[in-house]
């Protein structure tokens, strides 16, 4: 079993010697550690843009793609990043490189579009005078930023611990499956605002769970989570069409009734729905009905059927929600009513419904459940393992 977890989780990272002794403390298996050091993750901050704002508070270095230092200084006033055929522009200076790596002496001194980040940022020249920016950051620093963005900072510590382990598991899974790609995560996958949401309390919680991830059958898995399930979490196969495993099969949740998103209703104009679907090359006109198809245990539809003047069309329900707007259409567990020029959607929950229910986790913590029990409830048959 130990060989499986090493080969699956390591993703090319250096491993310490295999341990025969397993310590189990508070439900967490500790082998030693398994990894020699904290992993680095690559996070896509900006994709294919023509301009962004950069500022650096303290001393910094700029290197080319081969890490050769080509510039350094003490503080950089806010200026624009742009690209021209000759290379990358930072303010009035042109660097004749297709990639720049910027590091600062202390964490949090690099500011990109008014958000401060840890670690190193890489500016990558793209075609059509565009560029992307990737942050390379210590995983624990990344989780600290995610935790402060994904959950209210005032929530119960056990809910926050559960969220930290969930986010770390998801990030490690993405690092594994995207190990050969330019970046592991983008900011559409996990809420992340650099160091903006960090507090001493949150950093302490992250450190208390340092290196701990969830595994099933000694494989790391995508630990999805969402705001409010509305009574029952959903099977990942049903929502995402991916192979189902017990930790992502869906469980009853009697804890999120107090969420303001447990029940909701919203009115969206047909013109707005039609316009947003056209972006995905889905053409409908004069919509008459919208209904979910094959709802799961949590009533989230697997697909959505749209009847319009162009006939009836079906599409993935989660894709429909994301196109219409995830903050407008809270979930796919809805019923729809035709109101002439608009559709009224009435439903339950907020999010895709798979994995950890955040409001449910908070209610469980308030009832006295520890973070390990919360995770074992929402992700059945998991093991908790400390990697480093």
CORSULVEN-V617563 format. One line per field, one symbol per residue. burial: # if it has 24 or more other ideal C-beta (glycine too) atoms within 12 Angstrom, else .. A space follows every 10 residues. Layout:
# CORSULVEN-V617563
burial->???
This chain:
# CORSULVEN-V617563
burial->.#..##.### #.#.#..... ......###. #.###..### ######..#. ##.###...# ##.#.....# #....#...# ###...#### ....#.#.## ####..#### ###.###### #####..... ########## ########## #.#.###### ########## ######.#.. ..#####.## ########.. .##.##.### ######.### ########## ######.### ....#.#### #.#.##..#. ####.#.#.# ..##.##... .#.#..#.## ###.###### ######.... ..#.###### ####.#.### ######.... ..#.###### ########## #####...## #########. .#######
